[in-house]
């Protein structure tokens, strides 16, 4: 038997391989999705303005991120609904641990909570609350304040500019790694994991973990170990965008490294569906901190556990049945990539509403498509990028109009929509690099700045 060395496929052969997005490009599917995005965008903007409202803390003393000259003898919190003290907890955490507080006192209408505080020293303190209201809603969150004893120290603390946290550096590095892994996966299709994808996934998770640890330590302005011992790991994991990005990326990016076996295909179908459902429930609940501890958490956890158990059983049994074929479903790959892009948008869009995070995720998806299209001969992936841009800009325009957004932002999304429509109006022609650069710059300025 002669040893014949296999030659690598040519560039033309690589471009001719079937890829997950081939069924999208040069079809009318983008138009259908665009119309659906307009409807969903309007509904999302309307729902987030009122229907999804939860109980929340309207005001506090000391104010969040404020600096006081002497330790306060009390902490005041005003809520949007009357508080049920039986099922509410309040905690003040400092560098030395949990501060001593008295029993919460309510105002006549039950909306203001007074928390007596024992004598504390200088430093940073974090107030955590989990409140159950008489209306059955839950308000959970945290904020911090600083005590700078002495007039000189207080004046210096007031005048000191906020330092650029290192967590943003790690967050952006994680974002770039996520986009790079998604772009390379789009470029090569559902093949076996390549070293580039594995490196991108590992780097993204590592940088996201470092960003979260930095956020945890910065919240208390103390070493990370001190903040973790003070019990701030869960609030920063469930109550910040960096923590949400870490959770979502940790659950989604393993889909990128699944082999193209029957079990791998089944998991690629099930995991994005379960995670998308969980993400929708978290958003509808007002955040993970609101969901955990509420009356809805037990049935939601039971439902998701049943889905996961069914997935595990199906993964173990179905591939063993010879007459059962697990089909290749291209949309499952886009589902996984969409969730990863949402995680990247969380990293870039701190304190943004859900609709803005979805828009930013769409524009990051455009960037992933165009990065994957580098060196591509037929331009199909570049065309897909313009289709994603068309859908995202339509979603953004309707959301901005319904939520009474500013005119320059609406105009920016409109120009991006026009560029995408012009590029897609010439089927069969590769979009020019100049059009991609102009649309990318405009999308970045509109969505991020």
C-alpha positions in Angstrom: 0.0 0.0 0.0 1.6 3.3 -1.1 1.7 6.3 1.1 -0.1 9.0 -0.8 0.0 12.4 1.0 -3.3 14.2 0.8 -3.1 17.6 -0.7 -5.0 20.4 1.1 -8.0 21.7 -0.7 -7.6 24.7 -3.0 -9.1 28.1 -2.3 -11.8 27.4 -4.9 -12.7 24.1 -3.2 -12.9 25.7 0.2 -15.2 28.4 -1.0 -17.4 25.8 -2.8 -18.0 23.8 0.4 -21.5 24.0 1.9 -21.6 26.3 4.9 -24.4 27.0 7.4 -25.3 30.4 5.9 -25.5 29.3 2.2 -29.3 28.9 2.5 -29.6 32.5 3.6 -27.6 34.4 1.1 -29.2 35.5 -2.2 -32.7 34.5 -1.0 -35.7 36.4 0.1 -35.3 35.2 3.6 -33.5 38.4 4.7 -36.6 40.4 3.7 -38.9 38.2 5.7 -36.6 38.4 8.7 -36.3 42.2 8.3 -40.1 42.5 8.4 -40.2 40.3 11.5 -37.5 42.4 13.1 -39.5 45.5 12.7 -42.5 44.0 14.4 -40.4 42.5 17.2 -38.5 45.7 17.6 -41.7 47.7 18.1 -43.1 45.2 20.5 -39.8 45.0 22.4 -39.6 48.8 22.8 -43.2 48.9 23.9 -42.9 46.0 26.3 -39.7 47.2 28.0 -41.3 50.6 28.6 -44.1 49.4 30.8 -45.2 45.8 30.7 -41.8 44.5 32.0 -41.6 47.0 34.8 -40.7 45.6 38.2 -40.4 47.0 41.7 -37.2 49.0 42.1 -35.3 51.3 44.4 -36.0 54.9 43.4 -33.7 56.7 45.7 -31.3 56.2 48.5 -29.3 58.0 51.2 -26.4 57.9 50.9 -26.8 58.1 47.1 -25.1 55.4 44.9 -21.4 56.1 44.4 -21.5 59.1 46.7 -18.9 60.3 49.2 -19.9 61.4 52.7 -17.8 63.3 55.2 -18.7 61.2 58.2 -20.2 57.7 58.7 -24.0 57.9 58.4 -26.1 56.7 61.3 -28.8 55.4 59.0 -29.4 54.3 55.4 -32.6 55.3 53.7 -34.1 53.5 50.7 -37.2 54.6 48.7 -39.0 51.9 46.7 -41.6 52.1 44.0 -44.0 49.9 45.9 -44.8 49.2 49.6 -42.3 46.8 51.2 -43.2 43.6 53.0 -40.6 43.5 55.8 -41.2 39.8 56.6 -39.7 38.6 53.3 -37.1 41.4 52.8 -33.4 41.5 53.7 -30.9 44.3 53.9 -27.1 44.0 54.4 -24.3 46.5 54.6 -20.8 45.1 53.7 -17.5 46.8 54.3 -13.8 45.7 54.2 -14.1 44.2 57.7 -17.3 42.2 56.8 -20.9 42.8 57.5 -21.7 45.9 59.4 -24.1 45.8 62.3 -27.6 47.2 61.6 -30.8 47.6 63.4 -34.2 46.3 62.4 -35.6 48.0 59.3 -38.2 50.6 59.9 -40.9 51.5 57.4 -42.7 54.7 56.7 -46.5 55.1 56.9 -47.0 54.2 53.2 -44.4 51.3 53.4 -42.3 52.6 50.6 -39.4 54.1 52.6 -37.1 51.9 54.6 -34.9 53.2 57.3 -31.9 51.0 58.2 -30.1 52.1 61.5 -26.3 51.6 61.2 -23.8 51.2 64.0 -20.7 53.3 64.0 -18.5 52.5 61.0 -15.1 53.9 60.0 -13.8 55.2 56.7 -13.9 53.1 53.6 -16.2 51.8 51.0 -19.5 50.1 51.9 -21.9 48.1 49.7 -25.6 48.1 50.6 -27.4 44.9 49.4 -31.2 44.5 49.4 -33.7 41.9 48.4 -37.2 43.3 48.9 -40.6 41.6 48.6 -43.4 44.1 48.0 -47.0 43.8 49.1 -47.9 43.6 45.4 -45.9 40.3 45.1 -43.0 41.8 43.1 -39.3 41.6 44.0 -36.7 44.3 44.0 -33.1 43.2 44.3 -29.9 45.1 43.9 -27.0 46.8 45.5 -25.1 50.1 45.6 -22.1 51.5 47.3 -21.0 54.7 49.1 -17.7 55.9 50.5 -17.0 57.4 53.9 -14.0 59.8 53.8 -13.6 61.0 57.4 -12.0 64.4 57.8 -12.5 67.5 55.7 -9.3 67.2 53.7 -9.9 63.6 52.9 -13.5 64.3 51.9 -12.5 67.2 49.6 -9.8 65.0 48.0 -12.2 62.2 47.4 -14.8 64.5 45.9 -12.2 66.1 43.5 -10.5 62.8 42.5 -11.4 61.8 39.0 -12.7 58.3 38.5 -10.0 55.9 37.5 -10.3 53.8 34.4 -10.9 50.3 35.7 -8.7 47.5 34.4 -11.9 45.4 34.1 -12.8 47.3 30.9 -9.5 46.2 29.3 -10.2 42.6 30.0 -13.8 43.1 29.0 -12.8 44.4 25.5 -10.2 41.7 25.1 -12.9 39.1 25.8 -15.2 40.8 23.4 -12.5 40.7 20.6 -11.8 37.0 21.3 -15.5 36.2 21.1 -15.9 38.0 17.8 -12.8 36.4 16.4 -14.0 32.9 17.4 -17.4 33.5 15.8 -15.8 34.9 12.6 -13.5 31.9 12.3 -16.3 29.5 12.9 -18.5 31.2 10.3 -15.5 31.1 7.9 -14.9 27.4 8.2 -18.4 26.1 8.7 -19.4 23.2 11.1 -16.1 21.4 10.8 -14.1 20.0 13.7 -12.8 22.6 16.1 -9.7 24.3 14.7 -6.9 25.6 17.0 -7.9 29.2 16.2 -11.5 28.6 17.5 -10.2 26.8 20.6 -7.8 29.7 21.4 -10.5 32.3 20.8 -12.9 30.5 23.1 -10.4 29.9 25.9 -9.1 33.5 25.7 -12.7 34.9 25.8 -13.6 33.0 28.9 -10.3 33.8 30.6 -10.6 37.5 29.9 -14.3 37.6 31.0 -13.4 35.8 34.2 -10.6 38.4 34.9 -13.0 41.2 34.1 -15.6 39.9 36.6 -13.0 39.4 39.3 -11.8 43.0 38.7 -15.4 44.3 39.0 -15.9 42.4 42.2 -12.8 43.9 43.8 -13.5 47.4 42.5 -17.0 47.4 43.9 -15.6 47.3 47.5 -12.3 49.0 46.5 -10.5 46.2 48.2 -8.4 43.2 47.2 -10.4 40.6 45.3 -10.1 38.0 48.0 -11.6 40.4 50.6 -14.6 41.2 48.3 -15.2 37.5 47.7 -15.1 36.8 51.4 -17.6 39.6 51.9 -20.1 37.8 49.7 -20.0 40.1 46.7 -19.4 37.4 44.1 -23.0 36.6 43.5 -24.2 40.3 43.2 -21.5 41.1 40.7 -22.2 37.9 38.8 -25.9 38.2 38.6 -26.3 42.0 38.8 -23.8 43.4 36.3 -23.4 43.1 32.5 -19.8 41.7 32.9 -21.2 38.9 35.1 -24.0 38.2 32.7 -21.5 38.1 29.8 -19.4 35.5 31.8 -22.4 33.3 32.5 -23.8 33.4 29.0 -20.4 32.9 27.3 -19.5 30.1 29.7 -22.7 28.3 28.8 -22.7 29.0 25.0 -19.1 28.9 23.7 -18.7 25.1 24.3 -21.1 24.7 21.4 -18.2 26.0 19.2 -16.0 23.1 20.1 -18.5 20.3 19.7 -17.5 17.7 17.1 -19.8 17.2 14.0 -21.0 13.8 15.4 -24.6 12.9 15.9 -24.3 13.8 19.6 -22.6 17.0 18.8 -25.4 17.9 16.3 -28.0 17.1 18.9 -26.4 19.3 21.5 -26.0 22.1 19.0 -29.8 22.0 18.5 -30.7 21.8 22.2 -28.2 24.1 24.0 -29.0 27.3 22.1 -32.8 26.6 22.5 -32.5 26.1 26.3 -30.2 29.1 26.7 -32.4 31.4 24.6 -35.4 30.4 26.7 -33.5 31.1 29.9 -32.2 34.4 28.6 -35.7 35.5 27.7 -37.1 34.6 31.1 -34.3 36.5 32.8 -34.9 39.6 30.7 -38.7 39.4 31.4 -38.0 39.1 35.1 -35.9 42.3 35.2 -32.5 40.5 35.6 -31.1 37.5 37.3 -31.0 39.1 40.7 -34.8 39.7 40.4 -35.5 36.2 39.2 -33.5 34.3 41.9 -35.4 34.4 45.2 -38.7 35.3 43.6 -41.8 33.1 43.5 -41.1 32.4 39.8 -37.7 31.0 40.2 -38.7 27.5 41.4 -41.0 26.7 38.4 -38.5 28.3 35.9 -35.6 26.2 37.4 -37.8 23.1 37.3 -38.7 23.7 33.6 -35.1 24.3 32.5 -33.9 21.3 34.5 -36.5 19.1 32.7 -35.3 20.4 29.3 -31.7 19.7 30.3 -32.6 16.2 31.5 -34.4 15.5 28.3 -31.5 16.7 26.3 -29.1 14.4 28.3 -31.3 11.4 27.8 -31.8 12.1 24.0 -28.0 12.6 23.6 -27.3 9.3 25.2 -30.0 7.2 23.4 -30.8 8.6 20.0 -27.4 8.3 18.4 -27.4 4.6 19.3 -30.5 4.0 17.2 -29.3 3.2 13.7 -32.5 4.2 11.9 -32.6 7.7 13.5 -30.8 10.4 11.6 -30.1 13.8 13.3 -30.4 16.4 10.6 -28.1 19.4 10.1 -30.0 22.5 11.0 -28.2 25.7 10.0 -30.3 27.9 12.3 -28.8 26.2 15.3 -25.4 27.5 14.4 -26.8 31.0 14.1 -28.5 30.5 17.5 -25.2 29.8 19.2 -23.5 32.6 17.5 -26.3 35.0 18.4 -26.0 34.1 22.1 -22.3 34.6 22.0 -22.8 38.0 20.3 -25.3 38.9 23.1 -22.6 38.1 25.6 -20.1 40.3 23.7 -22.7 43.1 23.7 -23.0 42.8 27.5 -19.3 43.3 27.7 -19.4 46.4 25.5 -22.8 47.8 26.7 -22.6 48.3 30.4 -25.9 49.6 31.9 -27.8 49.4 28.5 -31.4 48.4 28.3 -32.2 45.0 26.6 -33.2 46.6 23.3 -29.9 48.4 23.1 -28.0 45.2 23.9 -29.8 43.4 21.1 -29.0 46.1 18.6 -25.3 46.1 19.7 -25.2 42.3 19.4 -26.6 42.6 15.8 -23.9 45.1 14.8 -21.2 42.9 16.4 -22.6 40.1 14.3 -22.0 42.2 11.2 -18.4 42.6 12.3 -18.0 38.8 12.8 -19.4 38.2 9.3 -17.0 40.7 7.7 -14.0 39.5 9.6 -14.8 35.9 8.5 -15.2 37.2 4.9 -11.5 38.3 4.7 -9.9 36.6 1.8 -13.2 35.0 0.7 -13.6 34.8 -3.1 -17.3 34.6 -3.7 -18.3 37.2 -1.1 -21.2 35.2 0.3 -20.3 35.8 3.9 -19.8 39.6 3.2 -23.3 39.6 1.7 -24.6 37.9 4.9 -23.1 40.7 6.9 -25.1 43.2 4.9 -28.2 41.2 5.5 -27.6 41.2 9.2 -27.0 44.9 9.0 -30.3 45.4 7.2 -32.2 43.5 9.9 -30.4 45.1 12.8 -30.8 48.7 11.5 -34.5 48.1 10.8 -34.9 46.8 14.4 -33.0 49.8 15.7 -35.0 52.4 13.8 -38.4 51.0 15.0 -37.2 50.7 18.6 -35.8 54.2 18.6 -39.0 55.7 17.1 -41.2 53.9 19.5 -39.1 54.8 22.5 -38.8 58.5 21.3 -35.0 58.3 20.6 -33.0 61.2 19.5 -33.0 62.2 15.9 -29.2 61.8 15.2 -29.3 58.2 16.4 -32.4 57.4 14.2 -30.7 59.1 11.3 -27.5 57.0 11.8 -29.4 53.7 11.9 -31.3 54.9 8.8 -28.1 55.6 6.8 -26.8 52.1 7.8 -30.1 50.6 6.6 -29.7 52.5 3.3 -26.1 51.3 2.8 -27.2 47.7 3.4 -30.1 48.0 1.1 -28.0 49.5 -1.6 -25.4 46.7 -1.3 -28.0 43.9 -1.4 -29.8 45.5 -4.4 -27.0 44.1 -6.7 -27.3 40.3 -6.3 -24.3 38.3 -7.5 -21.8 41.1 -6.9 -19.4 41.1 -4.0 -20.0 44.1 -1.8 -17.1 46.6 -1.9 -14.7 47.0 0.9 -15.5 50.8 1.0 -19.2 50.0 1.6 -18.3 47.6 4.3 -16.0 50.1 6.0 -18.5 53.0 5.8 -21.3 50.9 7.2 -19.1 49.4 10.0 -18.0 52.9 11.1 -21.5 54.3 11.0 -22.9 51.3 13.0 -20.1 51.6 15.6 -20.6 55.3 16.1 -24.4 54.9 16.4 -24.5 51.8 18.6 -21.5 52.3 20.9 -21.0 56.0 21.3 
